């Protein structure tokens, strides 16, 4: 693959990456707000939109590092770099999904802690 093809491969998958994180993020945010409301009914915790926008920016910055790292690795071994790139995409997607749901898991712990 040429450098342009590597970048194209990653950028075509960015749409999927962002769509998955958006759906998971909305579900996690709604679940988090619901759980917090169960513990503290009517309490205003503000809007998490600034955090969501910042998270999306950082997630996409990290995503961009995927193709940059792959391109740098191509200088030594293009075949190994391509395989590493595919693994980085899968691992990065899974890790990003976990990080996107982290506020929900914290809210679950908060909820359980207040119910005991």
Backbone torsions as a table, in degrees:
resi	resn	phi	psi	omega
1	UNK	NA	144.1	174.8
2	UNK	-80.6	168.3	177.9
3	UNK	-59.2	-41.3	178.7
4	UNK	-62.6	-38.6	178.4
5	UNK	-67.8	-36.7	176.9
6	UNK	-62.9	-47.9	179.5
7	UNK	-61.6	-43.7	179.1
8	UNK	-60.6	-42.0	179.2
9	UNK	-57.2	-47.4	-179.6
10	UNK	-68.0	-44.8	-175.2
11	UNK	-68.5	-31.6	175.4
12	UNK	-65.5	-31.8	179.5
13	UNK	-83.4	-13.7	178.4
14	UNK	-61.6	-35.5	179.3
15	UNK	-61.3	-48.2	177.2
16	UNK	-60.9	-46.8	179.7
17	UNK	-54.2	-51.0	-178.9
18	UNK	-67.7	-37.3	178.6
19	UNK	-64.4	-45.1	179.2
20	UNK	-62.6	-47.2	-179.7
21	UNK	-65.3	-33.6	178.1
22	UNK	-64.6	-49.5	-179.0
23	UNK	-62.7	-47.5	179.2
24	UNK	-63.9	-40.2	-179.5
25	UNK	-64.1	-43.4	178.3
26	UNK	-63.7	-45.7	178.7
27	UNK	-61.6	-43.5	-180.0
28	UNK	-65.3	-40.7	-180.0
29	UNK	-65.4	-44.8	178.8
30	UNK	-64.3	-42.1	177.6
31	UNK	-63.2	-40.4	179.0
32	UNK	-64.1	-47.9	179.3
33	UNK	-62.1	-39.4	179.0
34	UNK	-63.8	-46.6	-179.9
35	UNK	-63.8	-42.8	179.7
36	UNK	-65.0	-37.1	177.3
37	UNK	-66.1	-30.0	177.1
38	UNK	-67.3	-35.2	-179.5
39	UNK	-81.3	-44.2	-177.9
40	UNK	-126.4	79.2	-177.2
41	UNK	-57.8	132.8	175.4
42	UNK	77.8	-2.3	-179.3
43	UNK	-75.2	130.2	179.4
44	UNK	-86.0	116.9	178.4
45	UNK	-102.4	9.7	179.7
46	UNK	84.8	-174.5	178.8
47	UNK	-106.6	130.1	-178.4
48	UNK	-83.5	15.5	-174.0
49	UNK	-65.4	-39.7	-179.9
50	UNK	-61.9	-43.5	177.2
51	UNK	-61.9	-39.1	-179.9
52	UNK	-66.0	-41.9	179.5
53	UNK	-66.5	-43.3	178.3
54	UNK	-63.0	-43.1	178.0
55	UNK	-60.4	-44.4	-180.0
56	UNK	-61.3	-40.6	178.5
57	UNK	-62.7	-48.9	-178.5
58	UNK	-65.4	-40.3	179.1
59	UNK	-60.6	-41.6	180.0
60	UNK	-73.2	-30.5	174.2
61	UNK	-64.5	-45.3	177.4
62	UNK	-63.9	-38.8	177.9
63	UNK	-59.0	-43.9	179.6
64	UNK	-60.5	-33.2	178.1
65	UNK	-61.4	-25.8	178.8
66	UNK	-57.8	-52.8	-178.4
67	UNK	-74.7	-26.3	176.1
68	UNK	-66.5	-45.5	178.8
69	UNK	-63.2	-40.6	178.2
70	UNK	-62.7	-43.6	179.6
71	UNK	-63.3	-39.0	178.3
72	UNK	-65.9	-38.7	179.3
73	UNK	-68.9	-24.0	180.0
74	UNK	-65.1	-21.5	-179.6
75	UNK	-66.0	-30.5	179.6
76	UNK	-94.1	-48.1	-176.5
77	UNK	-152.8	98.4	-176.7
78	UNK	-59.6	-37.7	-178.3
79	UNK	-68.3	-46.9	178.7
80	UNK	-64.1	-37.7	-179.9
81	UNK	-64.0	-39.3	179.1
82	UNK	-64.9	-43.4	178.6
83	UNK	-64.6	-42.1	178.2
84	UNK	-63.7	-38.7	178.1
85	UNK	-60.9	-43.5	178.1
86	UNK	-63.6	-41.9	178.5
87	UNK	-66.2	-40.5	178.9
88	UNK	-61.6	-39.2	179.1
89	UNK	-62.6	-48.2	-178.9
90	UNK	-63.9	-47.4	179.9
91	UNK	-63.7	-44.0	-179.7
92	UNK	-62.1	-39.2	178.1
93	UNK	-63.8	-47.3	-179.5
94	UNK	-63.4	-45.9	-179.5
95	UNK	-63.2	-41.4	179.2
96	UNK	-64.7	-38.1	176.8
97	UNK	-64.0	-42.7	178.0
98	UNK	-62.1	-46.0	-179.5
99	UNK	-65.8	-33.5	178.8
100	UNK	-65.9	-33.9	-179.0
101	UNK	-89.6	-4.1	-176.4
102	UNK	-53.5	-44.3	177.8
103	UNK	-58.9	-34.8	178.0
104	UNK	-64.9	-43.6	-179.1
105	UNK	-67.4	-35.0	175.3
106	UNK	-65.4	-41.6	177.9
107	UNK	-64.3	-36.6	176.3
108	UNK	-61.5	-45.0	178.9
109	UNK	-64.1	-40.0	177.8
110	UNK	-62.0	-44.1	-179.6
111	UNK	-63.1	-49.0	-179.9
112	UNK	-62.3	-42.5	179.0
113	UNK	-61.2	-33.3	-179.9
114	UNK	-86.8	-13.8	178.8
115	UNK	-90.3	-17.4	-178.5
116	UNK	-78.7	NA	NA
